[in-house]
Amino acid sequence: MSKRVLEFITKRRSIRKFTGEPVPREALEIILKAAMAAPSANNIRPWHFLVITEKERIGAICRAHPYAKFGVDAGAVIIPFGKKEGYKWFDQDMAAATENLLLAAANIGLGATWCGLIDDREAAVHSVAGLPDDVFGFALIPIGVPAEEQPARTQYDESRIHWETYKD
């Protein structure tokens, strides 16, 4: 049982090459349901998700981010976003939802990569995506049928584990 849990989690890898095939809406809905199953402080659930499946818009949005240009061949792009102002747990809630989304994508056979949105990157993607002014784009996630395979892996490092108390 515990081995299956680790296999589920370690299947998630950053995939940066896609076949260009469309991602079925049913698959996207599964991924979004997983994202919204994430924990949220006080059950605020600040997340909203912009889903782009139109090829030209996918290309424009991915080209707006200096490290997401690989996503032009993705079958979809998801941008988790929400109202950050005044909610101190926004980043934690959004990160949990984004990780759930990535785990779900990997486990239904899709590839994805989390491209963070900060400063100029957020502003550029925000503008191209047409998000409202009062929200913050948390991430840009190209999703698609993988054209590359990354082996499952853990990056477990026993030297970073401190049992009971911190020791150098």
TORPA-4810 file (N, C-alpha, C, O; in nm, 3 decimals):
<nodes>
NODE_1_0.082_-0.120_0.000_0.000_0.000_0.000_0.086_0.126_0.000_0.067_0.213_-0.085_M
NODE_2_0.180_0.137_0.093_0.263_0.258_0.100_0.350_0.273_-0.024_0.384_0.385_-0.063_S
NODE_3_0.388_0.162_-0.085_0.467_0.169_-0.207_0.385_0.233_-0.320_0.439_0.308_-0.401_K
NODE_4_0.256_0.204_-0.325_0.169_0.264_-0.427_0.159_0.415_-0.408_0.153_0.490_-0.506_R
NODE_5_0.157_0.460_-0.284_0.151_0.604_-0.257_0.276_0.672_-0.310_0.268_0.774_-0.377_V
NODE_6_0.391_0.615_-0.281_0.517_0.672_-0.329_0.524_0.669_-0.482_0.572_0.764_-0.543_L
NODE_7_0.478_0.561_-0.544_0.475_0.553_-0.690_0.386_0.662_-0.749_0.421_0.724_-0.850_E
NODE_8_0.271_0.686_-0.687_0.178_0.790_-0.733_0.245_0.926_-0.730_0.236_1.003_-0.826_F
NODE_9_0.313_0.956_-0.621_0.375_1.089_-0.605_0.499_1.104_-0.693_0.517_1.209_-0.755_I
NODE_10_0.583_1.003_-0.700_0.708_1.015_-0.776_0.688_1.008_-0.927_0.782_1.033_-1.003_T
NODE_11_0.568_0.974_-0.971_0.537_0.975_-1.115_0.537_1.119_-1.168_0.558_1.141_-1.287_K
NODE_12_0.513_1.218_-1.080_0.509_1.357_-1.121_0.649_1.405_-1.153_0.737_1.409_-1.066_R
NODE_13_0.670_1.442_-1.277_0.796_1.497_-1.323_0.765_1.616_-1.411_0.657_1.624_-1.469_R
NODE_14_0.858_1.708_-1.423_0.839_1.822_-1.512_0.858_1.776_-1.655_0.965_1.731_-1.694_S
NODE_15_0.751_1.789_-1.734_0.754_1.749_-1.874_0.752_1.876_-1.958_0.665_1.962_-1.941_I
NODE_16_0.848_1.887_-2.049_0.863_2.008_-2.129_0.855_1.982_-2.280_0.885_2.070_-2.360_R
NODE_17_0.814_1.862_-2.318_0.796_1.829_-2.460_0.661_1.761_-2.475_0.630_1.663_-2.407_K
NODE_18_0.581_1.817_-2.566_0.445_1.767_-2.587_0.424_1.732_-2.733_0.492_1.785_-2.822_F
NODE_19_0.328_1.643_-2.758_0.298_1.600_-2.895_0.216_1.702_-2.971_0.212_1.699_-3.094_T
NODE_20_0.150_1.794_-2.901_0.063_1.891_-2.967_-0.082_1.845_-2.972_-0.170_1.921_-3.013_G
NODE_21_-0.108_1.721_-2.930_-0.246_1.671_-2.929_-0.328_1.748_-2.827_-0.276_1.794_-2.725_E
NODE_22_-0.458_1.764_-2.855_-0.543_1.831_-2.756_-0.561_1.744_-2.632_-0.549_1.622_-2.637_P
NODE_23_-0.588_1.810_-2.521_-0.616_1.739_-2.396_-0.769_1.734_-2.382_-0.834_1.839_-2.384_V
NODE_24_-0.826_1.614_-2.367_-0.971_1.604_-2.356_-1.025_1.682_-2.235_-0.962_1.686_-2.129_P
NODE_25_-1.140_1.744_-2.254_-1.202_1.821_-2.146_-1.222_1.736_-2.021_-1.204_1.785_-1.909_R
NODE_26_-1.258_1.610_-2.038_-1.278_1.520_-1.924_-1.150_1.508_-1.841_-1.155_1.507_-1.718_E
NODE_27_-1.036_1.499_-1.908_-0.907_1.491_-1.837_-0.881_1.620_-1.761_-0.835_1.618_-1.647_A
NODE_28_-0.909_1.733_-1.825_-0.889_1.862_-1.758_-0.979_1.876_-1.636_-0.938_1.932_-1.535_L
NODE_29_-1.102_1.827_-1.646_-1.193_1.834_-1.532_-1.144_1.747_-1.416_-1.158_1.786_-1.300_E
NODE_30_-1.088_1.631_-1.446_-1.031_1.546_-1.341_-0.917_1.620_-1.270_-0.909_1.621_-1.147_I
NODE_31_-0.830_1.680_-1.350_-0.717_1.755_-1.295_-0.766_1.870_-1.207_-0.711_1.892_-1.099_I
NODE_32_-0.867_1.941_-1.252_-0.920_2.054_-1.176_-0.991_2.010_-1.048_-0.984_2.078_-0.946_L
NODE_33_-1.058_1.896_-1.053_-1.120_1.841_-0.931_-1.013_1.805_-0.829_-1.031_1.828_-0.709_K
NODE_34_-0.903_1.749_-0.877_-0.792_1.717_-0.786_-0.734_1.845_-0.725_-0.706_1.851_-0.606_A
NODE_35_-0.717_1.948_-0.808_-0.664_2.075_-0.758_-0.752_2.131_-0.647_-0.702_2.178_-0.545_A
NODE_36_-0.883_2.125_-0.668_-0.976_2.183_-0.571_-0.999_2.094_-0.449_-1.073_2.131_-0.359_M
NODE_37_-0.935_1.978_-0.446_-0.939_1.892_-0.327_-0.829_1.929_-0.229_-0.817_1.868_-0.123_A
NODE_38_-0.749_2.028_-0.263_-0.636_2.069_-0.180_-0.685_2.131_-0.048_-0.796_2.184_-0.041_A
NODE_39_-0.602_2.123_0.054_-0.637_2.191_0.179_-0.629_2.342_0.161_-0.554_2.393_0.077_P
NODE_40_-0.706_2.413_0.242_-0.708_2.558_0.236_-0.733_2.612_0.376_-0.824_2.566_0.445_S
NODE_41_-0.654_2.708_0.417_-0.670_2.768_0.549_-0.813_2.823_0.563_-0.861_2.896_0.477_A
NODE_42_-0.878_2.785_0.672_-1.015_2.828_0.699_-1.111_2.798_0.585_-1.216_2.861_0.574_N
NODE_43_-1.074_2.703_0.499_-1.155_2.663_0.385_-1.191_2.782_0.294_-1.299_2.785_0.235_N
NODE_44_-1.100_2.878_0.284_-1.123_2.997_0.201_-1.124_2.961_0.052_-1.201_3.018_-0.025_I
NODE_45_-1.039_2.866_0.013_-1.029_2.821_-0.126_-1.019_2.940_-0.222_-1.113_2.968_-0.296_R
NODE_46_-0.906_3.011_-0.221_-0.893_3.133_-0.300_-0.878_3.109_-0.450_-0.874_3.204_-0.528_P
NODE_47_-0.871_2.985_-0.489_-0.835_2.952_-0.626_-0.948_2.965_-0.727_-1.065_2.937_-0.700_W
NODE_48_-0.906_3.009_-0.844_-0.982_3.004_-0.968_-0.882_2.952_-1.070_-0.761_2.959_-1.048_H
NODE_49_-0.930_2.899_-1.180_-0.841_2.841_-1.280_-0.885_2.886_-1.420_-0.999_2.863_-1.460_F
NODE_50_-0.794_2.949_-1.491_-0.819_2.983_-1.631_-0.761_2.868_-1.713_-0.642_2.837_-1.705_L
NODE_51_-0.847_2.806_-1.794_-0.807_2.693_-1.878_-0.810_2.739_-2.023_-0.913_2.784_-2.074_V
NODE_52_-0.697_2.727_-2.089_-0.683_2.767_-2.229_-0.655_2.641_-2.311_-0.561_2.567_-2.281_I
NODE_53_-0.736_2.618_-2.414_-0.713_2.503_-2.502_-0.695_2.544_-2.648_-0.661_2.461_-2.732_T
NODE_54_-0.716_2.671_-2.678_-0.703_2.721_-2.815_-0.554_2.741_-2.846_-0.484_2.813_-2.775_E
NODE_55_-0.507_2.675_-2.952_-0.364_2.669_-2.984_-0.295_2.805_-2.991_-0.187_2.822_-2.935_K
NODE_56_-0.356_2.901_-3.058_-0.291_3.032_-3.071_-0.276_3.100_-2.936_-0.173_3.163_-2.909_E
NODE_57_-0.376_3.088_-2.851_-0.367_3.149_-2.718_-0.265_3.077_-2.631_-0.193_3.141_-2.554_R
NODE_58_-0.259_2.944_-2.643_-0.157_2.869_-2.569_-0.019_2.922_-2.606_0.063_2.949_-2.518_I
NODE_59_0.007_2.937_-2.735_0.136_2.987_-2.781_0.166_3.126_-2.730_0.277_3.153_-2.683_G
NODE_60_0.069_3.214_-2.737_0.090_3.353_-2.693_0.118_3.360_-2.544_0.206_3.433_-2.500_A
NODE_61_0.043_3.284_-2.466_0.062_3.285_-2.320_0.197_3.225_-2.283_0.268_3.279_-2.198_I
NODE_62_0.234_3.115_-2.347_0.363_3.052_-2.315_0.480_3.139_-2.358_0.583_3.142_-2.291_C
NODE_63_0.466_3.209_-2.467_0.575_3.298_-2.512_0.587_3.422_-2.423_0.690_3.490_-2.425_R
NODE_64_0.483_3.454_-2.345_0.488_3.570_-2.255_0.574_3.545_-2.132_0.610_3.639_-2.062_A
NODE_65_0.608_3.420_-2.105_0.688_3.381_-1.988_0.825_3.333_-2.038_0.830_3.245_-2.124_H
NODE_66_0.934_3.389_-1.987_1.065_3.354_-2.042_1.103_3.206_-2.027_1.190_3.158_-2.100_P
NODE_67_1.041_3.133_-1.935_1.077_2.993_-1.915_0.964_2.897_-1.950_0.968_2.780_-1.912_Y
NODE_68_0.862_2.945_-2.022_0.749_2.859_-2.058_0.734_2.844_-2.209_0.633_2.789_-2.255_A
NODE_69_0.830_2.890_-2.284_0.819_2.882_-2.430_0.805_2.738_-2.479_0.747_2.714_-2.585_K
NODE_70_0.858_2.643_-2.404_0.844_2.501_-2.439_0.697_2.459_-2.447_0.665_2.360_-2.512_F
NODE_71_0.610_2.533_-2.382_0.468_2.496_-2.373_0.386_2.525_-2.496_0.267_2.493_-2.498_G
NODE_72_0.445_2.583_-2.600_0.367_2.617_-2.720_0.304_2.493_-2.784_0.204_2.505_-2.855_V
NODE_73_0.359_2.375_-2.759_0.304_2.251_-2.814_0.213_2.178_-2.716_0.168_2.067_-2.743_D
NODE_74_0.185_2.239_-2.602_0.096_2.177_-2.504_-0.047_2.175_-2.559_-0.083_2.256_-2.645_A
NODE_75_-0.126_2.083_-2.508_-0.266_2.074_-2.548_-0.356_2.166_-2.467_-0.471_2.189_-2.503_G
NODE_76_-0.302_2.219_-2.357_-0.377_2.310_-2.272_-0.279_2.386_-2.183_-0.165_2.344_-2.163_A
NODE_77_-0.326_2.498_-2.132_-0.254_2.574_-2.031_-0.354_2.604_-1.921_-0.468_2.644_-1.948_V
NODE_78_-0.312_2.584_-1.797_-0.396_2.621_-1.683_-0.321_2.727_-1.604_-0.202_2.713_-1.574_I
NODE_79_-0.392_2.833_-1.570_-0.337_2.939_-1.486_-0.420_2.946_-1.358_-0.532_2.999_-1.360_I
NODE_80_-0.367_2.894_-1.247_-0.435_2.914_-1.119_-0.421_3.061_-1.079_-0.312_3.117_-1.088_P
NODE_81_-0.530_3.122_-1.037_-0.525_3.263_-0.999_-0.627_3.290_-0.889_-0.714_3.208_-0.862_F
NODE_82_-0.615_3.406_-0.827_-0.711_3.443_-0.725_-0.679_3.579_-0.666_-0.584_3.646_-0.707_G
NODE_83_-0.759_3.616_-0.569_-0.739_3.744_-0.500_-0.643_3.723_-0.384_-0.677_3.663_-0.282_K
NODE_84_-0.523_3.773_-0.402_-0.415_3.756_-0.304_-0.420_3.862_-0.195_-0.390_3.834_-0.079_K
NODE_85_-0.459_3.983_-0.233_-0.458_4.097_-0.142_-0.540_4.069_-0.016_-0.658_4.036_-0.024_E
NODE_86_-0.474_4.082_0.099_-0.544_4.066_0.227_-0.561_3.923_0.275_-0.620_3.902_0.381_G
NODE_87_-0.512_3.825_0.200_-0.525_3.685_0.242_-0.385_3.627_0.261_-0.317_3.593_0.164_Y
NODE_88_-0.342_3.616_0.386_-0.203_3.578_0.413_-0.168_3.434_0.379_-0.050_3.400_0.372_K
NODE_89_-0.265_3.348_0.359_-0.237_3.208_0.328_-0.252_3.178_0.179_-0.254_3.062_0.139_W
NODE_90_-0.261_3.282_0.097_-0.281_3.265_-0.047_-0.177_3.173_-0.110_-0.212_3.076_-0.177_F
NODE_91_-0.049_3.202_-0.088_0.057_3.123_-0.152_0.053_2.976_-0.111_0.071_2.888_-0.194_D
NODE_92_0.029_2.950_0.017_0.022_2.811_0.064_-0.096_2.738_0.001_-0.082_2.626_-0.046_Q
NODE_93_-0.212_2.801_0.002_-0.331_2.738_-0.056_-0.312_2.712_-0.206_-0.346_2.605_-0.255_D
NODE_94_-0.259_2.809_-0.276_-0.241_2.795_-0.420_-0.136_2.690_-0.454_-0.150_2.616_-0.552_M
NODE_95_-0.031_2.683_-0.372_0.073_2.581_-0.395_0.016_2.441_-0.375_0.048_2.350_-0.452_A
NODE_96_-0.067_2.423_-0.274_-0.127_2.291_-0.249_-0.217_2.252_-0.366_-0.212_2.137_-0.412_A
NODE_97_-0.297_2.345_-0.415_-0.385_2.316_-0.528_-0.304_2.285_-0.654_-0.338_2.195_-0.731_A
NODE_98_-0.196_2.361_-0.675_-0.113_2.340_-0.794_-0.044_2.205_-0.789_-0.037_2.135_-0.890_T
NODE_99_0.006_2.166_-0.673_0.070_2.035_-0.663_-0.031_1.922_-0.686_0.000_1.824_-0.753_E
NODE_100_-0.151_1.935_-0.630_-0.255_1.835_-0.656_-0.282_1.823_-0.806_-0.296_1.713_-0.859_N
NODE_101_-0.290_1.937_-0.873_-0.314_1.941_-1.017_-0.203_1.864_-1.091_-0.232_1.783_-1.179_L
NODE_102_-0.078_1.890_-1.055_0.035_1.824_-1.120_0.037_1.674_-1.094_0.066_1.596_-1.185_L
NODE_103_0.005_1.633_-0.973_0.000_1.490_-0.940_-0.110_1.420_-1.021_-0.089_1.310_-1.072_L
NODE_104_-0.225_1.484_-1.031_-0.335_1.426_-1.107_-0.298_1.412_-1.254_-0.321_1.308_-1.315_A
NODE_105_-0.240_1.517_-1.311_-0.201_1.513_-1.453_-0.107_1.396_-1.480_-0.128_1.319_-1.574_A
NODE_106_-0.006_1.382_-1.397_0.092_1.274_-1.417_0.027_1.137_-1.407_0.063_1.045_-1.480_A
NODE_107_-0.069_1.123_-1.317_-0.128_0.992_-1.293_-0.242_0.957_-1.387_-0.297_0.848_-1.378_N
NODE_108_-0.278_1.047_-1.477_-0.369_1.011_-1.586_-0.296_1.012_-1.720_-0.358_1.011_-1.826_I
NODE_109_-0.163_1.016_-1.714_-0.082_1.001_-1.833_-0.047_1.129_-1.907_-0.001_1.124_-2.020_G
NODE_110_-0.070_1.244_-1.842_-0.036_1.371_-1.905_0.093_1.427_-1.846_0.132_1.391_-1.735_L
NODE_111_0.156_1.515_-1.919_0.275_1.583_-1.871_0.241_1.728_-1.839_0.150_1.785_-1.898_G
NODE_112_0.315_1.786_-1.748_0.292_1.926_-1.710_0.417_1.979_-1.641_0.500_1.903_-1.592_A
NODE_113_0.429_2.111_-1.638_0.536_2.178_-1.565_0.480_2.304_-1.501_0.405_2.379_-1.564_T
NODE_114_0.518_2.325_-1.377_0.478_2.444_-1.300_0.577_2.555_-1.332_0.695_2.544_-1.299_W
NODE_115_0.531_2.660_-1.395_0.613_2.778_-1.422_0.562_2.890_-1.331_0.450_2.937_-1.347_C
NODE_116_0.644_2.930_-1.237_0.603_3.031_-1.140_0.581_3.168_-1.202_0.647_3.205_-1.300_G
NODE_117_0.490_3.241_-1.143_0.460_3.376_-1.190_0.492_3.475_-1.079_0.427_3.477_-0.975_L
NODE_118_0.595_3.557_-1.103_0.631_3.665_-1.011_0.667_3.787_-1.094_0.708_3.775_-1.209_I
NODE_119_0.653_3.902_-1.035_0.699_4.028_-1.092_0.661_4.044_-1.239_0.544_4.034_-1.275_D
NODE_120_0.761_4.067_-1.326_0.735_4.091_-1.468_0.672_3.971_-1.536_0.592_3.987_-1.629_D
NODE_121_0.706_3.851_-1.492_0.647_3.730_-1.552_0.497_3.727_-1.528_0.419_3.698_-1.619_R
NODE_122_0.457_3.759_-1.405_0.314_3.760_-1.374_0.245_3.868_-1.455_0.138_3.843_-1.511_E
NODE_123_0.302_3.985_-1.462_0.240_4.097_-1.535_0.222_4.063_-1.683_0.117_4.091_-1.740_A
NODE_124_0.323_4.004_-1.745_0.315_3.972_-1.887_0.209_3.866_-1.914_0.128_3.881_-2.005_A
NODE_125_0.210_3.757_-1.836_0.111_3.651_-1.855_-0.028_3.702_-1.822_-0.124_3.671_-1.893_V
NODE_126_-0.039_3.778_-1.716_-0.166_3.838_-1.673_-0.230_3.915_-1.789_-0.348_3.898_-1.819_H
NODE_127_-0.150_3.997_-1.854_-0.198_4.080_-1.964_-0.242_3.995_-2.083_-0.352_4.013_-2.135_S
NODE_128_-0.157_3.903_-2.126_-0.188_3.819_-2.242_-0.309_3.729_-2.215_-0.391_3.706_-2.304_V
NODE_129_-0.319_3.679_-2.092_-0.431_3.591_-2.057_-0.561_3.667_-2.038_-0.669_3.608_-2.043_A
NODE_130_-0.553_3.797_-2.016_-0.673_3.877_-1.997_-0.736_3.860_-1.860_-0.858_3.868_-1.845_G
NODE_131_-0.652_3.838_-1.759_-0.704_3.825_-1.623_-0.749_3.962_-1.570_-0.692_4.064_-1.609_L
NODE_132_-0.848_3.964_-1.482_-0.891_4.092_-1.423_-0.778_4.156_-1.341_-0.690_4.086_-1.291_P
NODE_133_-0.782_4.287_-1.329_-0.677_4.361_-1.259_-0.666_4.325_-1.111_-0.557_4.336_-1.054_D
NODE_134_-0.774_4.282_-1.047_-0.773_4.260_-0.903_-0.734_4.117_-0.862_-0.753_4.079_-0.747_D
NODE_135_-0.681_4.039_-0.956_-0.639_3.903_-0.922_-0.491_3.885_-0.952_-0.431_3.963_-1.026_V
NODE_136_-0.433_3.781_-0.893_-0.292_3.749_-0.911_-0.281_3.612_-0.976_-0.337_3.514_-0.927_F
NODE_137_-0.208_3.605_-1.088_-0.180_3.477_-1.152_-0.070_3.406_-1.075_0.041_3.458_-1.064_G
NODE_138_-0.099_3.289_-1.023_-0.004_3.218_-0.937_0.098_3.137_-1.017_0.215_3.133_-0.981_F
NODE_139_0.053_3.074_-1.124_0.142_2.987_-1.201_0.090_2.976_-1.344_-0.027_3.004_-1.372_A
NODE_140_0.177_2.935_-1.431_0.143_2.902_-1.569_0.181_2.756_-1.586_0.297_2.718_-1.567_L
NODE_141_0.083_2.673_-1.620_0.107_2.529_-1.626_0.069_2.475_-1.764_-0.048_2.449_-1.790_I
NODE_142_0.169_2.457_-1.853_0.141_2.387_-1.978_0.116_2.239_-1.948_0.189_2.177_-1.871_P
NODE_143_0.012_2.184_-2.010_-0.026_2.044_-1.989_-0.050_1.981_-2.125_-0.109_2.042_-2.213_I
NODE_144_-0.003_1.858_-2.140_-0.028_1.792_-2.267_0.013_1.647_-2.267_0.059_1.592_-2.167_G
NODE_145_-0.005_1.587_-2.384_0.039_1.450_-2.404_0.191_1.454_-2.415_0.245_1.524_-2.500_V
NODE_146_0.260_1.381_-2.328_0.406_1.391_-2.326_0.471_1.338_-2.454_0.431_1.235_-2.508_P
NODE_147_0.572_1.410_-2.501_0.655_1.364_-2.612_0.792_1.325_-2.559_0.886_1.306_-2.636_A
NODE_148_0.803_1.315_-2.428_0.926_1.270_-2.362_0.884_1.190_-2.239_0.773_1.204_-2.188_E
NODE_149_0.975_1.106_-2.195_0.946_1.027_-2.076_1.052_1.057_-1.971_1.172_1.055_-1.999_E
NODE_150_1.006_1.085_-1.852_1.095_1.107_-1.739_1.068_0.995_-1.638_0.953_0.974_-1.601_Q
NODE_151_1.169_0.925_-1.594_1.146_0.817_-1.498_1.101_0.872_-1.363_1.142_0.981_-1.321_P
NODE_152_1.017_0.795_-1.296_0.975_0.832_-1.161_1.099_0.840_-1.073_1.195_0.766_-1.092_A
NODE_153_1.095_0.932_-0.978_1.211_0.944_-0.889_1.168_1.012_-0.759_1.072_1.088_-0.753_R
NODE_154_1.244_0.982_-0.658_1.235_1.056_-0.533_1.368_1.128_-0.518_1.470_1.082_-0.569_T
NODE_155_1.368_1.236_-0.451_1.492_1.308_-0.425_1.522_1.303_-0.275_1.574_1.397_-0.216_Q
NODE_156_1.486_1.190_-0.216_1.505_1.170_-0.073_1.652_1.186_-0.038_1.739_1.128_-0.103_Y
NODE_157_1.679_1.265_0.064_1.815_1.291_0.109_1.814_1.282_0.261_1.769_1.373_0.330_D
NODE_158_1.865_1.172_0.311_1.861_1.146_0.455_1.932_1.255_0.536_1.898_1.279_0.652_E
NODE_159_2.030_1.323_0.475_2.103_1.427_0.547_2.015_1.548_0.578_2.052_1.633_0.660_S
NODE_160_1.899_1.557_0.516_1.808_1.669_0.541_1.698_1.634_0.641_1.607_1.713_0.665_R
NODE_161_1.707_1.517_0.698_1.609_1.472_0.798_1.669_1.490_0.937_1.783_1.450_0.962_I
NODE_162_1.592_1.550_1.024_1.637_1.574_1.162_1.532_1.514_1.255_1.422_1.567_1.268_H
NODE_163_1.568_1.407_1.319_1.475_1.338_1.407_1.482_1.399_1.547_1.588_1.404_1.608_W
NODE_164_1.372_1.443_1.595_1.353_1.496_1.731_1.412_1.634_1.755_1.349_1.716_1.822_E
NODE_165_1.532_1.662_1.702_1.594_1.793_1.720_1.687_1.818_1.602_1.732_1.724_1.536_T
NODE_166_1.716_1.945_1.576_1.805_1.979_1.466_1.950_1.951_1.505_1.995_1.989_1.613_Y
NODE_167_2.023_1.883_1.417_2.165_1.857_1.436_2.236_1.884_1.305_2.192_1.839_1.199_K
NODE_168_2.347_1.959_1.313_2.429_1.987_1.195_2.495_1.862_1.144_2.567_1.867_1.044_D
</nodes>
